[in-house]
């Protein structure tokens, strides 16, 4: 009897162990998009490395006259994590794309500071102080309600400007005479600020507060003091300036950002989103999502619009609206949509978008399943393994041709390349290498 009980006890232990393994595997497969990397045997998977900036970055990106990227580059959540030491403070950058933006902003700050030292600029400040707009200076440069606070409460401010210019400054709408025109003054000021930023190739709604402070000063001298700013007159010099000329914004979008208010941009984007099949609820939720600046919002919509003929784009809008809660999330959505456009206009015309959990997956016209991933450094991890298994499952569904293409913006490890090849998956990496060598 005792031997029988011991046998039953051992059997129960084995069943519990087996059940735990099955449940753990199911959780890993079903929740790979949200959960942290599951633990795994070292021999089965790779650990995410800590990269060296001097080894992975172009020399002019790694170091320049006004900045140095710190050597240690951890990688997590699909993004390389950079820290930039500059003459104007330390800036963090979540991912390769954000690194390019931050370094460009460092040199734009330097350029704007050079501008503020010129005699013409100083004379413009004197003129501005004597002019009729001086009383509005605190309104347009108010850190709570101006463009300079783009990182926090952006949509509140932009919503006020877009809906009613006269209500930009609290309590101004009811005041007569010149006081009642302060809302219009703010619009004139923000137009000047946007024009300067776009001429320099930077986002006028950047969350970089140091940059916004310098933009405020030059925009004020330009709008109220008659200062004439020209980026051509004050070019960003050195190798960094040469390497950072691309803004990621087309001439069409740039013209819209320059001439349209945030409210007008929102109306245009709403119309485009609805035309491509996004629901009214998803369109509004996306347009009110503060993770997207007016620039990111407009570029994302423009990138999706370029996917002409691709169905179910509204599904990407839905997840972008619902899941995005940070600037890094917005960058992922904008750049992923751009990569889709690159594939669509090239050798892999797309038919529709399908969702795998919260990931937008492309189905090509020939039935190929394509994952376009804004991924700075991809290694063979449990999450990558589960993801590729799901891609293969999708590729074997009726109507598909069983082929899978994984397109990655950045680097991939040799182990990942080997594992994908052994599974019959085609890999195209460095689709958007950005600052990488």
FIBARO-681092 format. One line per 8 residues: number of its first residue (from 1); their letters; for each residue x negated, y, z negated of C-alpha. Coordinates in steps of 0.1 Angstrom, whole numbers. Layout:
<lumvexs>
NUM	a	X,Y,Z  ...;
</lumvexs>
This chain:
<lumvexs>
1	xxxxxxxx	0,0,0  -28,24,-9  -45,17,25  -12,24,43  -8,58,25  -44,67,33  -38,59,69  -6,80,70;
9	xxxxxxxx	-25,109,54  -53,107,80  -27,106,108  -9,137,94  -42,156,93  -50,147,129  -15,158,140  -19,191,122;
17	xxxxxxxx	-53,197,138  -40,188,172  -9,211,167  -32,239,156  -53,235,187  -23,236,210  -8,266,193  -41,284,194;
25	xxxxxxxx	-45,277,231  -10,290,239  -16,322,219  -49,328,237  -33,323,271  -1,343,264  -17,372,245  -50,377,263;
33	xxxxxxxx	-40,412,274  -34,426,239  -54,405,214  -91,408,205  -115,383,220  -108,349,205  -137,331,189  -153,304,210;
41	xxxxxxxx	-184,282,211  -214,301,223  -221,274,249  -186,279,264  -185,317,268  -207,347,269  -209,374,242  -204,409,254;
49	xxxxxxxx	-239,425,256  -252,458,245  -265,474,276  -293,500,280  -284,533,296  -318,537,312  -314,503,329  -279,506,342;
57	xxxxxxxx	-275,543,351  -289,564,379  -318,584,366  -301,618,372  -271,605,352  -292,591,324  -310,623,318  -309,659,330;
65	xxxxxxxx	-320,694,320  -291,698,296  -283,662,286  -295,627,277  -273,596,275  -281,576,244  -299,543,252  -275,520,234;
73	xxxxxxxx	-243,512,254  -219,488,238  -192,474,260  -157,466,248  -121,466,261  -135,466,296  -153,499,291  -189,509,286;
81	xxxxxxxx	-191,531,255  -215,561,260  -227,589,237  -241,620,254  -265,643,236  -263,678,252  -274,713,246  -238,720,236;
89	xxxxxxxx	-231,691,213  -225,654,214  -198,640,237  -184,605,237  -173,589,270  -150,558,272  -162,542,304  -182,549,335;
97	xxxxxxxx	-156,573,350  -153,593,318  -192,595,316  -193,612,350  -166,637,340  -183,646,307  -217,651,323  -202,673,350;
105	xxxxxxxx	-186,693,322  -219,697,304  -233,714,335  -202,734,340  -206,747,305  -241,757,313  -229,774,345  -202,793,327;
113	xxxxxxxx	-227,805,300  -250,818,328  -221,836,342  -213,853,309  -248,867,307  -245,887,339  -240,925,340  -209,921,361;
121	xxxxxxxx	-193,899,335  -201,922,307  -187,952,326  -155,932,332  -151,926,295  -152,963,289  -126,969,316  -104,942,301;
129	xxxxxxxx	-106,957,267  -93,990,280  -67,975,303  -30,970,297  -34,932,292  -56,935,261  -25,930,238  -19,896,255;
137	xxxxxxxx	-54,883,249  -44,865,217  -15,849,234  -33,835,264  -63,824,243  -43,811,213  -59,777,205  -25,764,195;
145	xxxxxxxx	-5,773,226  -29,777,255  -45,754,281  -75,751,259  -56,728,236  -50,703,265  -61,674,243  -33,678,218;
153	xxxxxxxx	2,690,224  -4,696,261  31,687,273  47,710,247  28,740,261  31,731,297  68,723,292  73,758,280;
161	xxxxxxxx	55,774,309  71,752,334  107,757,322  107,793,314  78,817,318  94,843,296  93,819,266  56,811,267;
169	xxxxxxxx	48,835,239  72,829,209  97,857,206  87,875,237  117,867,258  140,892,241  115,921,241  119,948,267;
177	xxxxxxxx	94,966,290  58,954,292  62,931,261  88,911,280  62,904,308  37,885,285  50,852,298  42,863,333;
185	xxxxxxxx	8,875,321  1,840,307  10,825,341  -14,849,358  -41,840,334  -36,803,337  -37,806,375  -70,823,372;
193	xxxxxxxx	-83,797,349  -72,768,371  -87,784,402  -121,787,385  -120,752,371  -110,736,405  -136,757,423  -162,742,400;
201	xxxxxxxx	-149,707,406  -136,701,370  -102,694,355  -86,726,343  -67,705,317  -98,687,303  -97,677,267  -133,690,263;
209	xxxxxxxx	-128,719,239  -163,734,244  -156,736,281  -122,751,275  -137,778,254  -161,788,281  -134,787,307  -112,809,286;
217	xxxxxxxx	-139,836,285  -146,837,322  -109,834,331  -101,864,308  -128,885,324  -116,875,358  -78,881,352  -79,911,329;
225	xxxxxxxx	-112,927,339  -115,921,376  -145,898,374  -151,880,407  -161,844,401  -176,822,428  -190,787,421  -212,792,452;
233	xxxxxxxx	-228,822,435  -236,801,404  -243,766,417  -251,737,394  -287,731,400  -310,701,397  -304,664,405  -274,662,382;
241	xxxxxxxx	-256,688,402  -262,669,434  -250,637,419  -218,650,404  -201,667,433  -172,643,436  -141,652,415  -119,623,425;
249	xxxxxxxx	-92,648,436  -82,650,473  -79,684,490  -41,680,490  -39,673,453  -64,701,446  -42,726,464  -12,715,444;
257	xxxxxxxx	-31,718,411  -43,753,421  -9,767,433  17,748,412  26,753,376  28,722,353  65,724,355  64,725,393;
265	xxxxxxxx	40,696,394  63,676,372  92,682,395  72,671,426  59,640,408  94,631,397  107,632,433  78,611,445;
273	xxxxxxxx	82,585,417  119,582,424  113,578,462  89,549,456  115,531,435  107,540,399  137,542,377  148,576,364;
281	xxxxxxxx	141,564,328  105,552,337  98,584,357  108,606,328  89,586,302  58,588,324  62,625,330  65,631,292;
289	xxxxxxxx	36,608,283  9,631,268  -18,606,276  -17,620,311  -28,656,317  -10,673,346  -41,664,367  -41,627,358;
297	xxxxxxxx	-3,626,362  -5,641,397  -35,620,409  -18,588,396  14,596,415  -6,605,446  -26,573,445  6,552,442;
305	xxxxxxxx	22,572,470  -7,563,492  3,526,489  29,531,516  50,501,522  40,483,490  70,473,470  76,472,433;
313	xxxxxxxx	53,502,426  78,511,400  66,482,378  32,499,375  49,532,366  68,514,339  38,499,322  17,531,326;
321	xxxxxxxx	45,551,309  51,525,282  16,514,273  -6,545,278  -14,563,246  -49,578,252  -70,596,279  -88,563,285;
329	xxxxxxxx	-55,546,293  -47,573,318  -81,569,334  -75,531,337  -42,537,355  -55,564,378  -86,545,388  -68,512,392;
337	xxxxxxxx	-42,528,415  -71,543,435  -88,509,438  -55,494,450  -54,521,477  -89,513,488  -80,476,492  -47,485,509;
345	xxxxxxxx	-63,507,535  -92,483,541  -94,446,547  -66,436,523  -33,453,531  -9,449,502  27,438,502  38,442,466;
353	xxxxxxxx	28,446,430  35,419,404  30,422,367  10,397,347  18,407,311  8,444,312  -16,441,341  -6,452,376;
361	xxxxxxxx	-15,425,401  -14,429,439  1,404,464  -15,409,498  5,405,530  -12,372,537  -2,359,502  -36,364,485;
369	xxxxxxxx	-33,373,448  -56,403,441  -66,417,407  -80,453,410  -96,460,377  -112,492,364  -137,471,345  -172,486,337;
377	xxxxxxxx	-189,453,327  -171,419,331  -186,388,314  -173,353,311  -152,355,278  -122,336,266  -100,365,278  -116,364,313;
385	xxxxxxxx	-111,326,314  -74,329,304  -69,357,329  -84,338,358  -63,307,349  -32,329,352  -43,343,385  -47,308,399;
393	xxxxxxxx	-13,299,386  2,329,404  -17,320,436  -1,285,436  35,298,434  57,294,465  50,319,492  13,324,482;
401	xxxxxxxx	-17,311,501  -35,299,470  -63,324,474  -74,348,446  -95,379,450  -109,397,419  -120,433,426  -140,449,398;
409	xxxxxxxx	-150,485,397  -183,479,379  -208,452,371  -202,415,366  -225,390,348  -241,361,367  -222,337,345  -188,353,355;
417	xxxxxxxx	-198,352,392  -206,315,388  -174,306,370  -152,324,395  -170,308,424  -165,273,409  -128,280,407  -126,291,443;
425	xxxxxxxx	-120,328,434  -135,355,456  -152,383,437  -159,418,449  -177,438,423  -190,474,422  -160,486,441  -164,519,424;
433	xxxxx	-199,519,408  -198,556,399  -229,563,377  -244,528,380  -276,522,399;
</lumvexs>
